[in-house]
């Protein structure tokens, strides 16, 4: 595991709490449905799902997005959430 990558993402999230909250929401949505039934009992996404997401987004199943790509995706998720809320309230 690339701890420098994790450190950069964590530092970015600490500097921007809204980004941290969005990343937590994204991670929770991607979790395996029965994560609490199988060891290691962590809400992690299935490897096949992550590979499929990377393939559809970047063209390679083994692609590791950089911090800037994750930040852009989180901003897009936040923006889509606001648009969805506006549709419901109008």
N, CA, C and O atoms as a CHARMM CRD file, in Angstrom:
* protein
*
  360
    1    1 UNK  N      0.83900  -1.18200   0.00000 PROA 1      0.00000
    2    1 UNK  CA     0.00000   0.00000   0.00000 PROA 1      0.00000
    3    1 UNK  C      0.88000   1.24000   0.00000 PROA 1      0.00000
    4    1 UNK  O      1.91100   1.28600   0.67100 PROA 1      0.00000
    5    2 UNK  N      0.46500   2.22900  -0.75000 PROA 2      0.00000
    6    2 UNK  CA     1.21100   3.47000  -0.84800 PROA 2      0.00000
    7    2 UNK  C      0.74500   4.42600   0.25400 PROA 2      0.00000
    8    2 UNK  O     -0.28600   5.08800   0.12500 PROA 2      0.00000
    9    3 UNK  N      1.51400   4.48500   1.32700 PROA 3      0.00000
   10    3 UNK  CA     1.11300   5.31000   2.46400 PROA 3      0.00000
   11    3 UNK  C      1.24800   6.79700   2.16800 PROA 3      0.00000
   12    3 UNK  O      0.53700   7.60500   2.76600 PROA 3      0.00000
   13    4 UNK  N      2.14200   7.17900   1.26200 PROA 4      0.00000
   14    4 UNK  CA     2.24800   8.57500   0.86500 PROA 4      0.00000
   15    4 UNK  C      0.95500   9.05600   0.23300 PROA 4      0.00000
   16    4 UNK  O      0.51000  10.17900   0.47300 PROA 4      0.00000
   17    5 UNK  N      0.36200   8.19800  -0.57300 PROA 5      0.00000
   18    5 UNK  CA    -0.92200   8.48800  -1.21800 PROA 5      0.00000
   19    5 UNK  C     -2.01200   8.68000  -0.17100 PROA 5      0.00000
   20    5 UNK  O     -2.78200   9.63900  -0.23300 PROA 5      0.00000
   21    6 UNK  N     -2.07200   7.77300   0.77900 PROA 6      0.00000
   22    6 UNK  CA    -3.06800   7.85300   1.84400 PROA 6      0.00000
   23    6 UNK  C     -2.83700   9.11000   2.68100 PROA 6      0.00000
   24    6 UNK  O     -3.79500   9.78400   3.06300 PROA 6      0.00000
   25    7 UNK  N     -1.58800   9.42700   2.96700 PROA 7      0.00000
   26    7 UNK  CA    -1.26800  10.62000   3.74300 PROA 7      0.00000
   27    7 UNK  C     -1.70300  11.88900   3.01000 PROA 7      0.00000
   28    7 UNK  O     -2.27100  12.79200   3.62300 PROA 7      0.00000
   29    8 UNK  N     -1.43800  11.96400   1.69600 PROA 8      0.00000
   30    8 UNK  CA    -1.84400  13.14400   0.92100 PROA 8      0.00000
   31    8 UNK  C     -3.35900  13.30000   0.90500 PROA 8      0.00000
   32    8 UNK  O     -3.87500  14.41100   1.02400 PROA 8      0.00000
   33    9 UNK  N     -4.07400  12.17800   0.75600 PROA 9      0.00000
   34    9 UNK  CA    -5.53300  12.23500   0.75000 PROA 9      0.00000
   35    9 UNK  C     -6.05900  12.64800   2.12900 PROA 9      0.00000
   36    9 UNK  O     -6.98300  13.45500   2.22300 PROA 9      0.00000
   37   10 UNK  N     -5.48000  12.10100   3.18700 PROA 10     0.00000
   38   10 UNK  CA    -5.90400  12.45900   4.54500 PROA 10     0.00000
   39   10 UNK  C     -5.60200  13.93100   4.83700 PROA 10     0.00000
   40   10 UNK  O     -6.42200  14.61900   5.44500 PROA 10     0.00000
   41   11 UNK  N     -4.44400  14.41300   4.41400 PROA 11     0.00000
   42   11 UNK  CA    -4.09100  15.81900   4.63800 PROA 11     0.00000
   43   11 UNK  C     -5.05200  16.72800   3.88100 PROA 11     0.00000
   44   11 UNK  O     -5.47500  17.76200   4.39800 PROA 11     0.00000
   45   12 UNK  N     -5.38700  16.34700   2.68200 PROA 12     0.00000
   46   12 UNK  CA    -6.33800  17.12400   1.89500 PROA 12     0.00000
   47   12 UNK  C     -7.70000  17.15700   2.57200 PROA 12     0.00000
   48   12 UNK  O     -8.36500  18.19300   2.58900 PROA 12     0.00000
   49   13 UNK  N     -8.11400  16.02800   3.12900 PROA 13     0.00000
   50   13 UNK  CA    -9.40800  15.94500   3.81000 PROA 13     0.00000
   51   13 UNK  C     -9.40500  16.74400   5.11200 PROA 13     0.00000
   52   13 UNK  O    -10.42200  17.34200   5.46400 PROA 13     0.00000
   53   14 UNK  N     -8.28300  16.76600   5.83100 PROA 14     0.00000
   54   14 UNK  CA    -8.20600  17.52600   7.07300 PROA 14     0.00000
   55   14 UNK  C     -8.28900  19.02400   6.78300 PROA 14     0.00000
   56   14 UNK  O     -8.91200  19.77700   7.53100 PROA 14     0.00000
   57   15 UNK  N     -7.66300  19.44200   5.70500 PROA 15     0.00000
   58   15 UNK  CA    -7.69800  20.85900   5.35200 PROA 15     0.00000
   59   15 UNK  C     -9.06900  21.29500   4.85400 PROA 15     0.00000
   60   15 UNK  O     -9.41900  22.47100   4.94100 PROA 15     0.00000
   61   16 UNK  N     -9.84000  20.35600   4.33600 PROA 16     0.00000
   62   16 UNK  CA   -11.18500  20.66900   3.83000 PROA 16     0.00000
   63   16 UNK  C    -12.18700  19.66800   4.40000 PROA 16     0.00000
   64   16 UNK  O    -12.40300  18.61300   3.80500 PROA 16     0.00000
   65   17 UNK  N    -12.79500  19.97400   5.53200 PROA 17     0.00000
   66   17 UNK  CA   -13.71600  19.03600   6.19000 PROA 17     0.00000
   67   17 UNK  C    -14.87900  18.59100   5.30100 PROA 17     0.00000
   68   17 UNK  O    -15.34200  17.45600   5.41800 PROA 17     0.00000
   69   18 UNK  N    -15.35400  19.46400   4.41800 PROA 18     0.00000
   70   18 UNK  CA   -16.45100  19.07000   3.53400 PROA 18     0.00000
   71   18 UNK  C    -16.00000  17.94600   2.60500 PROA 18     0.00000
   72   18 UNK  O    -16.77400  17.03800   2.30000 PROA 18     0.00000
   73   19 UNK  N    -14.74000  18.00800   2.15200 PROA 19     0.00000
   74   19 UNK  CA   -14.18800  16.93100   1.32800 PROA 19     0.00000
   75   19 UNK  C    -14.13000  15.64100   2.13400 PROA 19     0.00000
   76   19 UNK  O    -14.45600  14.57300   1.61800 PROA 19     0.00000
   77   20 UNK  N    -13.71900  15.73000   3.39000 PROA 20     0.00000
   78   20 UNK  CA   -13.63800  14.53300   4.23400 PROA 20     0.00000
   79   20 UNK  C    -15.00600  13.88400   4.36200 PROA 20     0.00000
   80   20 UNK  O    -15.13700  12.67000   4.20700 PROA 20     0.00000
   81   21 UNK  N    -16.02800  14.68800   4.64400 PROA 21     0.00000
   82   21 UNK  CA   -17.38000  14.16000   4.78200 PROA 21     0.00000
   83   21 UNK  C    -17.84100  13.50800   3.48100 PROA 21     0.00000
   84   21 UNK  O    -18.45500  12.44100   3.51200 PROA 21     0.00000
   85   22 UNK  N    -17.55900  14.12300   2.35500 PROA 22     0.00000
   86   22 UNK  CA   -17.95800  13.55600   1.06000 PROA 22     0.00000
   87   22 UNK  C    -17.23200  12.25000   0.79800 PROA 22     0.00000
   88   22 UNK  O    -17.83900  11.30100   0.30300 PROA 22     0.00000
   89   23 UNK  N    -15.95200  12.17900   1.11600 PROA 23     0.00000
   90   23 UNK  CA   -15.19700  10.93300   0.91000 PROA 23     0.00000
   91   23 UNK  C    -15.73700   9.80600   1.79200 PROA 23     0.00000
   92   23 UNK  O    -15.80000   8.65400   1.36100 PROA 23     0.00000
   93   24 UNK  N    -16.12200  10.13300   3.01600 PROA 24     0.00000
   94   24 UNK  CA   -16.71100   9.12200   3.90100 PROA 24     0.00000
   95   24 UNK  C    -18.02500   8.61900   3.31400 PROA 24     0.00000
   96   24 UNK  O    -18.28500   7.41600   3.31500 PROA 24     0.00000
   97   25 UNK  N    -18.86000   9.53800   2.81000 PROA 25     0.00000
   98   25 UNK  CA   -20.13500   9.14600   2.19700 PROA 25     0.00000
   99   25 UNK  C    -19.90900   8.26100   0.97600 PROA 25     0.00000
  100   25 UNK  O    -20.62200   7.27700   0.77900 PROA 25     0.00000
  101   26 UNK  N    -18.92100   8.60700   0.15800 PROA 26     0.00000
  102   26 UNK  CA   -18.61500   7.81000  -1.03400 PROA 26     0.00000
  103   26 UNK  C    -18.16200   6.41200  -0.61900 PROA 26     0.00000
  104   26 UNK  O    -18.61800   5.41500  -1.18100 PROA 26     0.00000
  105   27 UNK  N    -17.26900   6.34000   0.36100 PROA 27     0.00000
  106   27 UNK  CA   -16.77500   5.03500   0.81300 PROA 27     0.00000
  107   27 UNK  C    -17.91200   4.19000   1.37900 PROA 27     0.00000
  108   27 UNK  O    -17.96100   2.98200   1.14500 PROA 27     0.00000
  109   28 UNK  N    -18.81900   4.81200   2.11700 PROA 28     0.00000
  110   28 UNK  CA   -19.93000   4.05800   2.69900 PROA 28     0.00000
  111   28 UNK  C    -20.85700   3.52200   1.60900 PROA 28     0.00000
  112   28 UNK  O    -21.35800   2.40300   1.71800 PROA 28     0.00000
  113   29 UNK  N    -21.08800   4.30900   0.56600 PROA 29     0.00000
  114   29 UNK  CA   -21.95100   3.85500  -0.52800 PROA 29     0.00000
  115   29 UNK  C    -21.33400   2.69500  -1.30300 PROA 29     0.00000
  116   29 UNK  O    -22.05600   1.86500  -1.85600 PROA 29     0.00000
  117   30 UNK  N    -20.00900   2.63400  -1.34700 PROA 30     0.00000
  118   30 UNK  CA   -19.34300   1.60100  -2.13100 PROA 30     0.00000
  119   30 UNK  C    -19.12300   0.30400  -1.35700 PROA 30     0.00000
  120   30 UNK  O    -18.65400  -0.67800  -1.93200 PROA 30     0.00000
  121   31 UNK  N    -19.44700   0.28000  -0.08600 PROA 31     0.00000
  122   31 UNK  CA   -19.17000  -0.90100   0.73900 PROA 31     0.00000
  123   31 UNK  C    -19.93500  -2.12600   0.23200 PROA 31     0.00000
  124   31 UNK  O    -20.97100  -2.00500  -0.42100 PROA 31     0.00000
  125   32 UNK  N    -19.40300  -3.29600   0.54600 PROA 32     0.00000
  126   32 UNK  CA   -20.10400  -4.54100   0.24100 PROA 32     0.00000
  127   32 UNK  C    -21.33100  -4.63600   1.13800 PROA 32     0.00000
  128   32 UNK  O    -21.28000  -4.24400   2.30400 PROA 32     0.00000
  129   33 UNK  N    -22.40700  -5.14000   0.61600 PROA 33     0.00000
  130   33 UNK  CA   -23.64700  -5.18500   1.38400 PROA 33     0.00000
  131   33 UNK  C    -23.54200  -6.05600   2.63500 PROA 33     0.00000
  132   33 UNK  O    -24.11200  -5.71900   3.67300 PROA 33     0.00000
  133   34 UNK  N    -22.83500  -7.14400   2.54500 PROA 34     0.00000
  134   34 UNK  CA   -22.73700  -8.06400   3.68800 PROA 34     0.00000
  135   34 UNK  C    -21.35600  -7.99700   4.34400 PROA 34     0.00000
  136   34 UNK  O    -20.82000  -9.02300   4.76300 PROA 34     0.00000
  137   35 UNK  N    -20.78500  -6.80600   4.43400 PROA 35     0.00000
  138   35 UNK  CA   -19.43300  -6.65000   4.95800 PROA 35     0.00000
  139   35 UNK  C    -19.30200  -7.11200   6.39900 PROA 35     0.00000
  140   35 UNK  O    -18.21500  -7.51500   6.81300 PROA 35     0.00000
  141   36 UNK  N    -20.34900  -7.06600   7.15400 PROA 36     0.00000
  142   36 UNK  CA   -20.29700  -7.42700   8.57700 PROA 36     0.00000
  143   36 UNK  C    -20.35600  -8.94400   8.79700 PROA 36     0.00000
  144   36 UNK  O    -20.24400  -9.41100   9.93000 PROA 36     0.00000
  145   37 UNK  N    -20.52900  -9.70400   7.72500 PROA 37     0.00000
  146   37 UNK  CA   -20.61900 -11.16300   7.85300 PROA 37     0.00000
  147   37 UNK  C    -19.31900 -11.88400   7.52500 PROA 37     0.00000
  148   37 UNK  O    -19.15400 -13.05300   7.87300 PROA 37     0.00000
  149   38 UNK  N    -18.39700 -11.19800   6.85800 PROA 38     0.00000
  150   38 UNK  CA   -17.15900 -11.83400   6.40000 PROA 38     0.00000
  151   38 UNK  C    -15.94000 -11.12200   6.97600 PROA 38     0.00000
  152   38 UNK  O    -15.90000  -9.89300   7.02300 PROA 38     0.00000
  153   39 UNK  N    -14.95100 -11.89100   7.41200 PROA 39     0.00000
  154   39 UNK  CA   -13.71600 -11.25500   7.87200 PROA 39     0.00000
  155   39 UNK  C    -13.09600 -10.49400   6.70600 PROA 39     0.00000
  156   39 UNK  O    -13.19100 -10.94600   5.56500 PROA 39     0.00000
  157   40 UNK  N    -12.49400  -9.40500   6.95000 PROA 40     0.00000
  158   40 UNK  CA   -12.05900  -8.76700   8.19100 PROA 40     0.00000
  159   40 UNK  C    -13.10900  -7.85500   8.83200 PROA 40     0.00000
  160   40 UNK  O    -12.75500  -7.01100   9.65600 PROA 40     0.00000
  161   41 UNK  N    -14.37700  -8.00100   8.48100 PROA 41     0.00000
  162   41 UNK  CA   -15.48400  -7.24600   9.07900 PROA 41     0.00000
  163   41 UNK  C    -15.29100  -5.73200   8.94400 PROA 41     0.00000
  164   41 UNK  O    -15.52000  -4.97700   9.88900 PROA 41     0.00000
  165   42 UNK  N    -14.87200  -5.31100   7.77000 PROA 42     0.00000
  166   42 UNK  CA   -14.69200  -3.89500   7.45900 PROA 42     0.00000
  167   42 UNK  C    -15.58200  -3.53300   6.27600 PROA 42     0.00000
  168   42 UNK  O    -15.76300  -4.34800   5.37100 PROA 42     0.00000
  169   43 UNK  N    -16.13500  -2.33400   6.27000 PROA 43     0.00000
  170   43 UNK  CA   -17.00700  -1.93500   5.16100 PROA 43     0.00000
  171   43 UNK  C    -16.21200  -1.54300   3.90700 PROA 43     0.00000
  172   43 UNK  O    -16.17200  -0.37500   3.51800 PROA 43     0.00000
  173   44 UNK  N    -15.58500  -2.54100   3.29200 PROA 44     0.00000
  174   44 UNK  CA   -14.78200  -2.31300   2.09700 PROA 44     0.00000
  175   44 UNK  C    -15.56700  -2.71200   0.85400 PROA 44     0.00000
  176   44 UNK  O    -16.41400  -3.60200   0.91800 PROA 44     0.00000
  177   45 UNK  N    -15.29500  -2.06600  -0.27200 PROA 45     0.00000
  178   45 UNK  CA   -15.97900  -2.45600  -1.50200 PROA 45     0.00000
  179   45 UNK  C    -15.38700  -3.75400  -2.05300 PROA 45     0.00000
  180   45 UNK  O    -14.21000  -4.03600  -1.82700 PROA 45     0.00000
  181   46 UNK  N    -16.18300  -4.54500  -2.77000 PROA 46     0.00000
  182   46 UNK  CA   -15.65200  -5.75900  -3.39300 PROA 46     0.00000
  183   46 UNK  C    -14.59000  -5.40400  -4.44200 PROA 46     0.00000
  184   46 UNK  O    -14.72900  -4.41300  -5.15900 PROA 46     0.00000
  185   47 UNK  N    -13.55500  -6.19900  -4.52700 PROA 47     0.00000
  186   47 UNK  CA   -12.45100  -5.93400  -5.45500 PROA 47     0.00000
  187   47 UNK  C    -12.93900  -5.90500  -6.90300 PROA 47     0.00000
  188   47 UNK  O    -12.47600  -5.08400  -7.69600 PROA 47     0.00000
  189   48 UNK  N    -13.86200  -6.78800  -7.24900 PROA 48     0.00000
  190   48 UNK  CA   -14.38500  -6.80000  -8.62900 PROA 48     0.00000
  191   48 UNK  C    -15.11800  -5.50500  -8.94900 PROA 48     0.00000
  192   48 UNK  O    -15.02600  -4.99800 -10.06700 PROA 48     0.00000
  193   49 UNK  N    -15.83700  -4.97200  -7.98600 PROA 49     0.00000
  194   49 UNK  CA   -16.55800  -3.71900  -8.19700 PROA 49     0.00000
  195   49 UNK  C    -15.57700  -2.56800  -8.40800 PROA 49     0.00000
  196   49 UNK  O    -15.76600  -1.75000  -9.30800 PROA 49     0.00000
  197   50 UNK  N    -14.53900  -2.50000  -7.58900 PROA 50     0.00000
  198   50 UNK  CA   -13.53900  -1.44200  -7.72800 PROA 50     0.00000
  199   50 UNK  C    -12.84500  -1.56100  -9.08200 PROA 50     0.00000
  200   50 UNK  O    -12.62500  -0.55400  -9.75500 PROA 50     0.00000
  201   51 UNK  N    -12.49900  -2.78100  -9.48300 PROA 51     0.00000
  202   51 UNK  CA   -11.86100  -2.98100 -10.78600 PROA 51     0.00000
  203   51 UNK  C    -12.77700  -2.51800 -11.91200 PROA 51     0.00000
  204   51 UNK  O    -12.32300  -1.88100 -12.86200 PROA 51     0.00000
  205   52 UNK  N    -14.05100  -2.83200 -11.81000 PROA 52     0.00000
  206   52 UNK  CA   -15.00700  -2.40700 -12.84200 PROA 52     0.00000
  207   52 UNK  C    -15.12300  -0.88600 -12.87500 PROA 52     0.00000
  208   52 UNK  O    -15.15100  -0.29400 -13.95400 PROA 52     0.00000
  209   53 UNK  N    -15.19100  -0.24200 -11.70000 PROA 53     0.00000
  210   53 UNK  CA   -15.27900   1.22200 -11.65200 PROA 53     0.00000
  211   53 UNK  C    -14.03700   1.86300 -12.25900 PROA 53     0.00000
  212   53 UNK  O    -14.14200   2.84400 -12.99400 PROA 53     0.00000
  213   54 UNK  N    -12.86600   1.31800 -11.95700 PROA 54     0.00000
  214   54 UNK  CA   -11.63100   1.88100 -12.51300 PROA 54     0.00000
  215   54 UNK  C    -11.57500   1.67700 -14.02800 PROA 54     0.00000
  216   54 UNK  O    -11.12400   2.55400 -14.76500 PROA 54     0.00000
  217   55 UNK  N    -12.03500   0.51300 -14.48100 PROA 55     0.00000
  218   55 UNK  CA   -12.03000   0.24200 -15.91600 PROA 55     0.00000
  219   55 UNK  C    -12.98100   1.18700 -16.65600 PROA 55     0.00000
  220   55 UNK  O    -12.62400   1.72800 -17.70200 PROA 55     0.00000
  221   56 UNK  N    -14.18200   1.38600 -16.12300 PROA 56     0.00000
  222   56 UNK  CA   -15.14700   2.25300 -16.80100 PROA 56     0.00000
  223   56 UNK  C    -14.74700   3.72500 -16.72100 PROA 56     0.00000
  224   56 UNK  O    -15.07200   4.49600 -17.62400 PROA 56     0.00000
  225   57 UNK  N    -14.05500   4.12300 -15.67100 PROA 57     0.00000
  226   57 UNK  CA   -13.66100   5.52300 -15.52700 PROA 57     0.00000
  227   57 UNK  C    -12.34100   5.84600 -16.22200 PROA 57     0.00000
  228   57 UNK  O    -12.19100   6.92900 -16.78900 PROA 57     0.00000
  229   58 UNK  N    -11.38500   4.92000 -16.18500 PROA 58     0.00000
  230   58 UNK  CA   -10.03900   5.22600 -16.65700 PROA 58     0.00000
  231   58 UNK  C     -9.53400   4.30200 -17.74900 PROA 58     0.00000
  232   58 UNK  O     -8.47100   4.55200 -18.31800 PROA 58     0.00000
  233   59 UNK  N    -10.27000   3.23600 -18.05800 PROA 59     0.00000
  234   59 UNK  CA    -9.85300   2.33800 -19.12900 PROA 59     0.00000
  235   59 UNK  C     -8.90300   1.24600 -18.69500 PROA 59     0.00000
  236   59 UNK  O     -8.44400   0.46900 -19.53200 PROA 59     0.00000
  237   60 UNK  N     -8.59500   1.16200 -17.42100 PROA 60     0.00000
  238   60 UNK  CA    -7.70300   0.12100 -16.90900 PROA 60     0.00000
  239   60 UNK  C     -8.19100  -0.28900 -15.52100 PROA 60     0.00000
  240   60 UNK  O     -8.37500   0.55500 -14.64400 PROA 60     0.00000
  241   61 UNK  N     -8.39500  -1.57700 -15.33500 PROA 61     0.00000
  242   61 UNK  CA    -8.92000  -2.07200 -14.06100 PROA 61     0.00000
  243   61 UNK  C     -7.94300  -1.87600 -12.90700 PROA 61     0.00000
  244   61 UNK  O     -8.36200  -1.81100 -11.75200 PROA 61     0.00000
  245   62 UNK  N     -6.66500  -1.78300 -13.19700 PROA 62     0.00000
  246   62 UNK  CA    -5.67200  -1.64300 -12.13200 PROA 62     0.00000
  247   62 UNK  C     -5.23200  -0.19300 -11.91300 PROA 62     0.00000
  248   62 UNK  O     -4.25100   0.05600 -11.21300 PROA 62     0.00000
  249   63 UNK  N     -5.94700   0.75800 -12.50400 PROA 63     0.00000
  250   63 UNK  CA    -5.60700   2.17800 -12.35000 PROA 63     0.00000
  251   63 UNK  C     -5.82600   2.61500 -10.90700 PROA 63     0.00000
  252   63 UNK  O     -6.81600   2.24500 -10.27600 PROA 63     0.00000
  253   64 UNK  N     -4.88800   3.40600 -10.39700 PROA 64     0.00000
  254   64 UNK  CA    -5.02400   3.99600  -9.06000 PROA 64     0.00000
  255   64 UNK  C     -5.16200   5.50400  -9.26300 PROA 64     0.00000
  256   64 UNK  O     -4.20400   6.16600  -9.66100 PROA 64     0.00000
  257   65 UNK  N     -6.34900   6.04800  -8.99100 PROA 65     0.00000
  258   65 UNK  CA    -6.53200   7.48400  -9.21100 PROA 65     0.00000
  259   65 UNK  C     -5.68000   8.30300  -8.25100 PROA 65     0.00000
  260   65 UNK  O     -5.48000   7.92200  -7.09800 PROA 65     0.00000
  261   66 UNK  N     -5.17700   9.44600  -8.74900 PROA 66     0.00000
  262   66 UNK  CA    -4.40100  10.29500  -7.84700 PROA 66     0.00000
  263   66 UNK  C     -5.35200  11.13500  -6.98800 PROA 66     0.00000
  264   66 UNK  O     -6.56700  11.11600  -7.18200 PROA 66     0.00000
  265   67 UNK  N     -4.78400  11.85500  -6.05800 PROA 67     0.00000
  266   67 UNK  CA    -5.57600  12.62000  -5.09500 PROA 67     0.00000
  267   67 UNK  C     -6.44000  13.65700  -5.80900 PROA 67     0.00000
  268   67 UNK  O     -7.59400  13.86200  -5.43200 PROA 67     0.00000
  269   68 UNK  N     -5.90100  14.30700  -6.82500 PROA 68     0.00000
  270   68 UNK  CA    -6.66500  15.32500  -7.55400 PROA 68     0.00000
  271   68 UNK  C     -7.88900  14.70900  -8.23200 PROA 68     0.00000
  272   68 UNK  O     -8.95600  15.32300  -8.25600 PROA 68     0.00000
  273   69 UNK  N     -7.74500  13.50900  -8.77800 PROA 69     0.00000
  274   69 UNK  CA    -8.89100  12.83800  -9.40200 PROA 69     0.00000
  275   69 UNK  C     -9.96400  12.50700  -8.37200 PROA 69     0.00000
  276   69 UNK  O    -11.15500  12.66600  -8.64100 PROA 69     0.00000
  277   70 UNK  N     -9.55200  12.05100  -7.20200 PROA 70     0.00000
  278   70 UNK  CA   -10.52000  11.75400  -6.14200 PROA 70     0.00000
  279   70 UNK  C    -11.21200  13.02600  -5.65300 PROA 70     0.00000
  280   70 UNK  O    -12.40700  13.01300  -5.35800 PROA 70     0.00000
  281   71 UNK  N    -10.46400  14.11200  -5.56800 PROA 71     0.00000
  282   71 UNK  CA   -11.06800  15.37500  -5.15500 PROA 71     0.00000
  283   71 UNK  C    -12.09200  15.84800  -6.18700 PROA 71     0.00000
  284   71 UNK  O    -13.16500  16.32700  -5.81800 PROA 71     0.00000
  285   72 UNK  N    -11.77000  15.71900  -7.47600 PROA 72     0.00000
  286   72 UNK  CA   -12.72700  16.10400  -8.52100 PROA 72     0.00000
  287   72 UNK  C    -13.97300  15.23200  -8.46600 PROA 72     0.00000
  288   72 UNK  O    -15.08900  15.72500  -8.62700 PROA 72     0.00000
  289   73 UNK  N    -13.78400  13.93900  -8.23900 PROA 73     0.00000
  290   73 UNK  CA   -14.93400  13.04500  -8.14000 PROA 73     0.00000
  291   73 UNK  C    -15.79700  13.41600  -6.93800 PROA 73     0.00000
  292   73 UNK  O    -17.02400  13.42400  -7.04000 PROA 73     0.00000
  293   74 UNK  N    -15.17300  13.72100  -5.80600 PROA 74     0.00000
  294   74 UNK  CA   -15.93100  14.11200  -4.61700 PROA 74     0.00000
  295   74 UNK  C    -16.69700  15.41000  -4.86900 PROA 74     0.00000
  296   74 UNK  O    -17.84000  15.55200  -4.43300 PROA 74     0.00000
  297   75 UNK  N    -16.07200  16.35700  -5.57300 PROA 75     0.00000
  298   75 UNK  CA   -16.77000  17.60400  -5.90300 PROA 75     0.00000
  299   75 UNK  C    -17.96700  17.32500  -6.80100 PROA 75     0.00000
  300   75 UNK  O    -19.02700  17.92800  -6.63500 PROA 75     0.00000
  301   76 UNK  N    -17.79900  16.41700  -7.74700 PROA 76     0.00000
  302   76 UNK  CA   -18.90500  16.05000  -8.63800 PROA 76     0.00000
  303   76 UNK  C    -20.04000  15.38600  -7.84800 PROA 76     0.00000
  304   76 UNK  O    -21.21100  15.68700  -8.08000 PROA 76     0.00000
  305   77 UNK  N    -19.70700  14.50400  -6.93600 PROA 77     0.00000
  306   77 UNK  CA   -20.72900  13.84800  -6.10900 PROA 77     0.00000
  307   77 UNK  C    -21.49400  14.89400  -5.29900 PROA 77     0.00000
  308   77 UNK  O    -22.72100  14.83600  -5.21700 PROA 77     0.00000
  309   78 UNK  N    -20.77800  15.84900  -4.70100 PROA 78     0.00000
  310   78 UNK  CA   -21.42400  16.91400  -3.94700 PROA 78     0.00000
  311   78 UNK  C    -22.35200  17.73300  -4.84500 PROA 78     0.00000
  312   78 UNK  O    -23.48300  18.03700  -4.46600 PROA 78     0.00000
  313   79 UNK  N    -21.86700  18.08600  -6.03700 PROA 79     0.00000
  314   79 UNK  CA   -22.65600  18.87600  -6.97700 PROA 79     0.00000
  315   79 UNK  C    -23.91300  18.11300  -7.39900 PROA 79     0.00000
  316   79 UNK  O    -24.99800  18.69200  -7.45000 PROA 79     0.00000
  317   80 UNK  N    -23.77700  16.83200  -7.69900 PROA 80     0.00000
  318   80 UNK  CA   -24.94000  16.02300  -8.09800 PROA 80     0.00000
  319   80 UNK  C    -25.94300  15.93000  -6.95100 PROA 80     0.00000
  320   80 UNK  O    -27.15200  15.94800  -7.18500 PROA 80     0.00000
  321   81 UNK  N    -25.46300  15.83200  -5.73200 PROA 81     0.00000
  322   81 UNK  CA   -26.35900  15.80400  -4.58200 PROA 81     0.00000
  323   81 UNK  C    -27.15200  17.09400  -4.45300 PROA 81     0.00000
  324   81 UNK  O    -28.34200  17.07100  -4.14100 PROA 81     0.00000
  325   82 UNK  N    -26.48700  18.22400  -4.69600 PROA 82     0.00000
  326   82 UNK  CA   -27.20200  19.50800  -4.65300 PROA 82     0.00000
  327   82 UNK  C    -28.23100  19.59100  -5.76700 PROA 82     0.00000
  328   82 UNK  O    -29.34000  20.07600  -5.54600 PROA 82     0.00000
  329   83 UNK  N    -27.88600  19.13100  -6.94900 PROA 83     0.00000
  330   83 UNK  CA   -28.82700  19.17400  -8.07100 PROA 83     0.00000
  331   83 UNK  C    -30.03800  18.28200  -7.78800 PROA 83     0.00000
  332   83 UNK  O    -31.17000  18.65500  -8.09500 PROA 83     0.00000
  333   84 UNK  N    -29.80300  17.12000  -7.21200 PROA 84     0.00000
  334   84 UNK  CA   -30.89200  16.20700  -6.87500 PROA 84     0.00000
  335   84 UNK  C    -31.80300  16.83900  -5.82700 PROA 84     0.00000
  336   84 UNK  O    -33.02500  16.71100  -5.90400 PROA 84     0.00000
  337   85 UNK  N    -31.20600  17.52600  -4.84200 PROA 85     0.00000
  338   85 UNK  CA   -31.99700  18.18200  -3.80200 PROA 85     0.00000
  339   85 UNK  C    -32.85800  19.29300  -4.40600 PROA 85     0.00000
  340   85 UNK  O    -34.02000  19.45100  -4.03200 PROA 85     0.00000
  341   86 UNK  N    -32.29400  20.05700  -5.33100 PROA 86     0.00000
  342   86 UNK  CA   -33.06100  21.13200  -5.96500 PROA 86     0.00000
  343   86 UNK  C    -34.23000  20.59100  -6.75700 PROA 86     0.00000
  344   86 UNK  O    -35.30200  21.19400  -6.78300 PROA 86     0.00000
  345   87 UNK  N    -34.02800  19.45000  -7.40700 PROA 87     0.00000
  346   87 UNK  CA   -35.13900  18.84100  -8.15800 PROA 87     0.00000
  347   87 UNK  C    -36.25800  18.43300  -7.22800 PROA 87     0.00000
  348   87 UNK  O    -37.43100  18.60400  -7.55900 PROA 87     0.00000
  349   88 UNK  N    -35.91700  17.89500  -6.06800 PROA 88     0.00000
  350   88 UNK  CA   -36.94600  17.44500  -5.11800 PROA 88     0.00000
  351   88 UNK  C    -37.68300  18.59700  -4.48300 PROA 88     0.00000
  352   88 UNK  O    -38.86400  18.46700  -4.16000 PROA 88     0.00000
  353   89 UNK  N    -37.02300  19.71500  -4.29600 PROA 89     0.00000
  354   89 UNK  CA   -37.65900  20.83800  -3.60200 PROA 89     0.00000
  355   89 UNK  C    -38.35500  21.81100  -4.52800 PROA 89     0.00000
  356   89 UNK  O    -39.04800  22.71300  -4.05700 PROA 89     0.00000
  357   90 UNK  N    -38.19300  21.65500  -5.82300 PROA 90     0.00000
  358   90 UNK  CA   -38.86100  22.60300  -6.71600 PROA 90     0.00000
  359   90 UNK  C    -40.13200  22.04900  -7.30600 PROA 90     0.00000
  360   90 UNK  O    -40.80400  22.73300  -8.07800 PROA 90     0.00000
